[in-house]
Amino acid sequence: MDGCLKLSLAGRYALSFAVALVWKFPKSEKKTIPFFCLGDLAEEQHIPAPFLAKIIQPLVKKGLILSKKGKNGGVRLNRHPEDISTLEIVETCEGSYERSNCIFYPETPCAGKKCSLFCPLRKIEEKLRLELKNISLEELACSLKAHPRRG
């Protein structure tokens, strides 16, 4: 199977934006976390500014991103990048990463681990969810720094 985790455009932009904020996060614990201009971040990430403004609304509502209006306003991470999981960003933008009904019996809500079938597909889905939960934004950003885009 080729490709990567399939996300909507908004989900991909949200992860890209969050990683950009990680790269700007102060390395020293003693430094104040600055706010960054949303327009500048949009330009850096090649994301249309109005679309980015819309994308970050649920991230702000969830408390992952802090937004401040005014002269010294902008956006920043609301928690340390180590304490924000990739799953939090994905689920905030894409919705819960869980199936609501059984694939094989659509009229039956998925019972997860309590299901008498507990099909292998559900097990894989749960493993992926756990993996995304265990990958912090810090880890994701470090990986991308170590392996920059080619060409």
C-alpha positions in Angstrom: 0.0 0.0 0.0 1.4 3.4 -1.0 0.8 6.8 0.5 0.4 8.2 3.9 -2.4 8.7 6.4 -5.4 10.0 4.4 -6.5 13.3 5.7 -8.7 16.1 4.3 -7.0 19.2 3.1 -8.0 20.9 6.3 -6.5 18.1 8.4 -3.2 18.2 6.4 -3.0 22.0 6.7 -3.8 21.8 10.5 -0.9 19.4 11.1 1.5 21.4 8.9 0.5 24.6 10.8 0.9 22.9 14.2 4.4 21.7 13.2 5.3 25.2 12.1 4.3 26.4 15.6 6.5 23.7 17.2 9.5 24.9 15.2 8.9 28.4 16.6 8.4 27.2 20.2 11.1 28.5 22.5 13.7 25.8 23.5 14.2 27.3 26.9 11.5 26.7 29.5 12.1 30.1 31.0 11.2 32.0 27.8 7.8 33.4 27.3 5.9 31.8 24.4 5.5 34.5 21.8 2.5 35.0 19.5 3.0 34.7 15.7 1.1 36.5 13.0 -1.4 34.2 11.4 -0.9 35.8 8.0 2.9 35.2 8.1 2.4 31.6 9.1 -0.1 31.1 6.3 2.4 32.5 3.8 5.3 30.3 5.2 3.1 27.2 5.0 1.6 28.1 1.6 -1.9 28.0 3.0 -4.5 30.6 2.0 -4.8 32.9 5.1 -8.7 32.8 5.2 -8.7 29.0 5.0 -6.1 28.8 7.8 -8.1 31.2 10.0 -11.1 28.8 9.5 -9.0 25.7 10.2 -7.6 26.9 13.5 -11.0 27.8 15.0 -11.6 24.2 16.3 -8.0 24.0 17.5 -8.5 27.2 19.5 -11.9 26.0 20.8 -10.2 22.7 21.9 -7.5 24.7 23.7 -4.6 23.4 21.6 -3.9 26.8 20.0 -4.1 30.1 21.8 -5.3 33.1 19.7 -4.9 36.7 20.8 -6.3 39.8 19.0 -4.6 43.2 18.9 -1.3 44.8 18.3 0.8 42.0 19.9 -1.7 39.3 19.0 -1.4 36.3 16.9 -1.4 32.5 17.5 0.7 30.1 19.5 0.6 26.6 20.9 -1.3 26.6 24.2 0.7 23.6 25.6 4.2 22.3 25.2 4.6 20.4 21.9 5.5 17.3 23.8 2.1 17.3 25.5 0.0 17.6 22.3 -0.6 14.4 20.3 -0.9 14.0 16.6 -4.3 12.3 17.3 -5.6 15.5 19.1 -4.9 17.6 16.0 -6.3 15.0 13.6 -9.5 14.4 15.6 -10.1 18.0 16.2 -10.0 18.7 12.5 -11.3 15.4 11.1 -13.7 14.2 13.8 -13.3 11.2 16.0 -11.1 8.5 14.4 -13.5 5.7 15.3 -16.2 3.9 13.3 -19.7 4.4 14.5 -21.3 1.3 13.0 -20.1 -2.2 12.2 -18.8 -2.7 8.7 -20.5 -6.0 8.3 -23.7 -5.2 10.2 -24.4 -1.5 9.5 -27.6 -1.5 11.5 -25.5 -2.3 14.6 -23.4 0.3 16.4 -19.8 -0.8 16.7 -19.2 -2.3 20.2 -15.4 -2.1 20.0 -13.6 -4.5 22.2 -17.0 -5.8 23.6 -18.0 -7.0 20.2 -18.4 -10.7 19.9 -16.8 -10.5 16.4 -14.1 -7.9 17.2 -12.9 -8.1 13.7 -9.3 -7.7 12.7 -10.1 -4.4 10.9 -11.3 -2.9 14.2 -8.1 -4.1 15.9 -6.0 -2.3 13.2 -8.1 0.8 13.5 -7.5 0.9 17.3 -3.7 0.3 16.8 -3.5 3.2 14.4 -5.4 5.4 16.8 -3.1 4.5 19.7 0.0 5.1 17.5 -1.3 8.6 16.6 -2.0 9.3 20.3 1.6 8.3 21.1 3.2 10.6 18.5 3.6 14.1 20.0 3.8 17.2 17.9 7.4 17.5 19.2 8.3 14.1 17.8 6.6 14.8 14.5 8.4 18.1 14.1 11.8 16.6 15.0 11.3 13.9 12.4 10.5 16.5 9.7 13.5 18.6 10.6 15.7 15.5 10.4 14.2 14.6 7.0 13.5 17.8 5.1 11.5 17.9 1.9 13.6 17.2 -1.2 13.5 19.2 -4.3 
